[in-house]
Amino acid sequence: MTLPVAAAIGGLPPVLFAAAVLVTCVHRSRGVRRLLNGLREKQIILTFDDGPQESSTPAVLDVLRQNSVHALFFVTAERARQCPELIRQMQADGHQIGLHGLAHRNPWLWGLWPGYARREIAEGVDILRLLGVSPRYFRPAWGRLSPFTALYARRAGLRFFFWNVMAEDWEPGATAFSIDQRLRARRGSKAVICLHDAFHRGASEAPLHTAAALRHFIPASLAQGWQFTLPDPGAPVSCQEAA
């Protein structure tokens, strides 16, 4: 067992795990409320996690391009380094790119080790900058924060970015139809939607089902008067906003 895992499991007090759960709940509640308050009725911010991945991200990008819709991609830095051409394509298509961590490791485990939490943010940001991306937003894996992850993200000037709608598009039994129906049923009057353009545990057809669902969901939503928007890239980011 590696040192960070051993420390997180047996070497750190249970109160630290409890603190991680509390930090996550507070930031998620506050962050989602702020995002939704910034949206008008029938507006959607479409976000994607876990990529990029050569077998699935292009299909998602194609759907967005065909419908002239822009999205916010939360990429894992190690995958971004392996797929620089997809990062360039995201930028060329007008999408925004945020950090989803260095790799897809559980912050309620690895993030309880301060050394790894520091590396997760610092190296993740450095890799994206080398690829020409200056990330403003951070979405931790599984939407989970630790006190250390939160600390180093704030120090890097990153704003946490959660969601209020998910369609379980990663589930083995998910289909284009089920994903589409969940999105329509759950979006309410405004929404920040979290989907996936890759699968962090290895090869999977799940993101292709997501792309197929969007071929129906996006045109139907546009026809009903919905608008797909992005967070304002010119808005200042402060430590208070990132907290």
C-alpha positions in Angstrom: 0.0 0.0 0.0 1.4 3.4 -0.9 2.1 6.0 1.7 -0.8 8.4 0.8 -3.3 5.5 0.9 -2.0 4.1 4.1 -2.0 7.5 5.8 -5.5 8.3 4.7 -6.8 5.0 5.9 -5.0 4.4 9.1 -2.6 7.2 9.9 -5.0 10.2 10.0 -7.7 10.9 12.5 -11.3 10.2 11.6 -12.1 13.9 12.2 -10.2 14.7 9.1 -12.5 12.6 7.0 -15.5 14.2 8.7 -14.0 17.6 7.9 -13.7 16.6 4.2 -17.4 15.6 4.1 -18.3 18.9 5.7 -16.1 21.0 3.4 -17.6 19.3 0.4 -21.2 19.8 1.5 -20.7 23.5 2.3 -18.8 24.3 -1.0 -21.3 22.3 -3.1 -24.3 24.0 -1.6 -22.9 27.5 -1.9 -21.4 26.9 -5.3 -24.5 25.5 -6.9 -26.6 28.3 -5.5 -24.3 30.9 -6.9 -24.2 29.3 -10.4 -28.0 29.0 -10.6 -28.5 32.5 -9.4 -26.3 33.6 -12.4 -28.6 31.9 -14.9 -31.8 33.1 -16.4 -34.9 30.9 -16.9 -34.3 28.2 -19.5 -30.6 28.5 -19.5 -28.2 25.5 -19.3 -24.5 25.3 -18.7 -23.3 22.0 -20.2 -20.2 20.4 -18.6 -18.2 17.3 -19.2 -15.9 15.4 -16.9 -13.0 12.8 -17.1 -11.6 13.4 -20.6 -10.2 13.9 -22.9 -10.3 10.4 -24.5 -9.6 9.7 -28.1 -12.3 7.0 -28.4 -15.2 9.2 -27.2 -14.4 12.9 -26.8 -14.5 13.6 -30.6 -18.0 12.3 -30.8 -19.1 14.7 -28.1 -17.3 17.6 -29.8 -19.0 16.7 -33.1 -22.5 17.0 -31.6 -21.7 20.3 -30.0 -20.2 21.7 -33.2 -23.2 20.6 -35.3 -25.5 22.4 -32.9 -23.3 25.5 -32.4 -23.3 24.8 -28.6 -20.4 25.6 -26.3 -19.6 23.6 -23.1 -17.1 23.5 -20.2 -14.8 20.5 -20.2 -13.2 19.5 -16.9 -10.2 17.5 -18.0 -7.8 15.4 -16.0 -4.4 16.8 -16.6 -2.6 13.5 -17.2 -5.1 12.6 -19.9 -4.9 16.1 -21.4 -1.1 15.7 -21.7 -1.7 12.5 -23.6 -4.3 14.1 -26.0 -3.0 17.6 -26.7 -4.8 17.6 -30.1 -8.2 17.3 -28.4 -7.4 20.1 -26.1 -6.5 22.3 -29.1 -9.8 21.2 -30.7 -11.8 22.2 -27.6 -10.2 25.6 -27.7 -10.7 26.0 -31.4 -14.4 25.2 -31.1 -14.8 27.9 -28.4 -15.2 25.6 -25.4 -13.9 26.4 -21.9 -11.6 24.1 -20.1 -11.3 23.5 -16.4 -9.2 21.3 -14.2 -10.6 17.9 -13.0 -7.4 17.1 -11.1 -4.1 15.6 -12.0 -5.7 12.1 -12.2 -9.1 10.8 -11.2 -8.3 10.0 -7.6 -10.7 10.2 -4.7 -10.2 13.4 -2.7 -11.7 11.7 0.4 -8.8 9.3 0.3 -5.8 10.8 -1.5 -6.8 14.4 -0.8 -6.5 13.8 2.9 -2.7 13.6 2.4 -1.6 17.3 2.1 1.4 16.5 -0.1 -0.7 14.8 -2.8 -3.4 17.5 -2.6 -0.7 20.1 -3.3 0.6 18.1 -6.2 -2.8 17.5 -7.6 -3.5 21.2 -8.0 0.0 22.5 -8.8 1.0 19.9 -11.4 -2.5 19.8 -12.9 -2.5 23.6 -13.5 1.1 23.5 -14.8 0.3 20.7 -17.3 -2.7 22.6 -18.6 -0.8 25.9 -18.9 1.9 24.1 -21.0 -1.0 23.1 -23.3 -2.1 26.7 -23.6 -4.9 26.5 -21.1 -5.3 28.9 -18.2 -7.9 27.1 -16.0 -10.2 29.3 -14.0 -12.5 26.5 -12.6 -11.9 23.3 -10.7 -14.2 20.3 -10.3 -12.8 17.6 -8.0 -13.2 14.0 -8.8 -16.7 12.7 -7.7 -17.4 16.3 -6.6 -15.5 15.6 -3.4 -13.2 18.0 -1.6 -10.8 17.6 1.3 -9.7 20.6 3.4 -6.2 20.4 1.7 -7.6 20.2 -1.8 -9.8 23.2 -1.1 -6.9 25.1 0.3 -4.5 24.6 -2.6 -7.3 25.2 -5.2 -8.0 28.5 -3.5 -4.3 29.4 -3.5 -4.2 28.7 -7.2 -7.1 31.1 -7.8 -9.5 28.4 -9.0 -13.2 28.6 -8.5 -15.1 25.4 -7.6 -17.7 24.4 -10.2 -20.3 21.8 -9.2 -23.6 20.9 -10.8 -27.3 20.4 -10.0 -28.2 17.9 -12.7 -26.6 14.5 -13.5 -28.0 11.7 -15.7 -25.9 8.7 -14.5 -24.5 8.5 -18.0 -21.6 6.3 -16.7 -23.9 3.5 -15.6 -23.4 0.2 -17.5 -27.2 0.1 -18.3 -27.4 3.7 -19.5 -28.7 4.2 -23.0 -29.0 7.3 -25.2 -32.8 7.2 -24.5 -32.4 7.0 -20.7 -29.8 9.7 -20.6 -32.0 12.0 -22.7 -35.1 11.3 -20.6 -33.2 12.0 -17.3 -31.9 15.3 -18.6 -35.3 16.5 -19.7 -36.9 15.4 -16.4 -34.3 16.9 -14.1 -33.3 20.2 -15.6 -36.0 22.2 -13.9 -36.2 25.8 -15.0 -32.4 26.2 -15.3 -29.5 23.8 -14.9 -25.8 23.1 -14.6 -25.5 19.7 -16.2 -22.7 17.2 -15.5 -22.0 14.6 -18.2 -18.9 12.6 -19.2 -16.9 12.6 -22.4 -14.7 9.8 -21.1 -14.7 7.0 -18.6 -12.0 7.2 -15.9 -11.8 3.5 -15.2 -10.8 2.4 -18.7 -12.4 1.8 -22.1 -16.2 2.0 -22.1 -19.0 2.8 -24.6 -20.8 4.9 -22.0 -19.6 8.3 -23.3 -20.7 7.3 -26.8 -24.2 6.9 -25.4 -23.9 10.4 -24.0 -23.0 11.7 -27.4 -26.0 9.9 -28.9 -28.3 11.3 -26.2 -27.1 14.9 -27.0 -28.1 14.4 -30.6 -31.7 14.4 -29.4 -31.5 16.5 -26.2 -29.7 19.6 -27.6 -31.9 20.2 -30.8 -35.1 19.5 -28.8 -34.1 21.9 -26.1 -33.2 24.6 -28.6 -36.5 24.2 -30.3 -38.2 24.7 -26.9 -36.4 28.0 -26.3 -33.6 26.8 -24.1 -30.2 28.5 -24.3 -26.9 26.8 -23.8 -24.5 29.3 -22.2 -21.1 29.4 -20.4 -19.9 31.1 -17.3 -18.6 34.6 -17.9 -14.8 34.3 -18.7 -14.3 38.0 -17.8 -15.7 37.8 -14.3 -13.0 38.2 -11.7 -12.1 35.3 -9.5 -11.2 36.0 -5.9 -10.4 33.8 -2.9 -13.9 34.6 -1.5 -15.5 33.4 -4.8 -13.4 30.3 -4.8 -14.2 29.5 -1.2 
